[in-house]
C-alpha cells in the first residue's frame, strides 16, 4: 500500500524516489512529495497517518473520488464554529486502522486538535494539529 505526502524541502529530501518539480534549483512552495509505503514488517500505520493528515487538510467535497472526506475549514472560519463534528467523523473513519486514535480539541481560541495515535506496533504519537 502507498500514498504520497508533502514534506519541507531540504537537501536530504531532494534525493531518492521523491516526486518533485525543481525550477532553477528551487522547490516551489518549499515542499516536495515523498512516497509513503508499507513498512518492512507489513504495517500500514505511516500510510494511514499520512492519509489522515491529508484528509484533515481537504475541504469538504473537495476530493473527486472521496467526497465525504475532509472538513469545512473555510466555512468554519466564516461562521466561527469549530469543525468538531467533521473532525469526529474523520476520527471514526480512520480509527479502524490503529490500535487507538484520538483527536481532542485543545482549549484555544483557534481550532487546534491534539492527535494521539497508538500504532499497531505499539508506538504512541502525540502532537497538536492545527486545522
N, C-alpha and C positions, 0 to 999 in steps of 0.2 A: 504494500500500500504506500502511496506517496501523495504529498501535497507540496505546494510552494509557499514560502514565506519570505517577507522582506526583512532584511537586517541592515543596520547602518553600514555604509560603505567605508571600509578600511583597507589598507593593503593586504591584510590577512584574508579578507573576504573577496578579494578580486581575482583569486585563482581557483583552479579546480573546475567543477562542473556547474558553476553558477550561471544562471541565465541573466545576462546584463546587457545594457546598451551603453557603450562608452563613447562619449562625444568629446574629441580632442583631449583624451586622457581624463575627463571629468565624468563623474557619475551623476545623472540627472536626479534631482531631489535628494541626493545624498544617500540613496538606498540601492541595494542590489537584491535580486531574487535568488534564493537558495532552495535546493531541493531538500525536503524532509521526508525520510523514509522509515520503514520498519527497522528497529534496531537488530543487532546480531542475535538477540535472544528471542526474537519474534514478537516483541511488544510494540504496539502502535500508539503508545501514550504521547510521544512527541508529535506524531501526525495529528492526533485529535486535539491536542493542546494548541497547535498552530492553527488548525481549522477553527477552533473556538475563538481564538484571538481575531481571526479574520472576520468571523461572523459578527462579533461584537462591534466591528468597525463598519459593517454593512448597514445601509439604510434599509428600512422595511420595504419589501418587494423590489429591492434593487437587483437581486440575483435573477437572471433569466431562467435558471433551472430550479432554484430553491426559493420561491417567492415568500415562503413563510419563515425564512431565516432573516435575522437582522433585528435592529431596534430603531424606533423612530427618533433618532437623536436630534435632528433639526426641529421636528415638531415639539420635542420636549423642551428645547431652548426657547422656542416662541411661546409655548403655553406655561413654561416654568413649572412643569410637573415632571418629576423624575421618572425615567423609563423602567421602574421597578418591575412592573408586570411582564414586560418583554424580556428583561434580564432573567427573571424567574423561568420563563418559557425556555430560554436558551440553556439555562442550568439543567432543566428537566430533560431536554433533548440530548445533552452531552454527558449527563451523569452516568449513563449506562456503559460508557467506555472507560471509567475509572473506578477505583475502589471507593473513593469519596470525592465529591466536587461540591464546593460551597462558594456562592457569590453573595457576599453580605454587604449591604450598603454602609459606607462609613459616615459618621456623624459630621459631615461637612456641609457647606452651602453649595458645593459643586457636586455634580453626580459622579462620585467615585465609589468603587466597589472593591472589597477585598476578595481576592481569589485564593482559595485554599484547595489544593489538589493533593490527593493521595494516589500516586500512580500504582499500576498493577504490580511492579516490582517492590513497592513499599516506600518509595521516596516521597517526602512531603514537601510541597512547594507552596509558598505563600507570598503574595505581592499585591499591593493596591493597584487596581486597574482603572485609569481614568477613562470615562466613556463620554 
